[in-house]
């Protein structure tokens, strides 16, 4: 019916909501470590100054849904130099089980 679904991961987004998870002093201790680790991991660190977390969803919206792989998870990544990009990573999903699940959903929809 023209509906498509994709899996996305915006990465770790630092905002006022995430700061409330841990006490402020712990964030101050963790920040230098997070900056060092952010380069090699790519999707670990996303800040609003480099790439809005919603940027991945905007990128996804601009794609032709038929061209997207249903078994891929799209990650919002930022290079060590601050360049933003989207990376597709294959999900560890059994295709046969996924197809059975999809068929069951279609059956439930018709009931």
Secondary structure, 3 states (H helix, E strand, C coil): CCCCCCEEECCCECCHHHHCCCCHHHHHHHHHHHHHHHHHHCCCCECCCCCCCCHHHHHHHHCCHHHCCCCEEEEEEECCCCCEEEEEEECCCCHHHHHHHHHHHHHHHHC
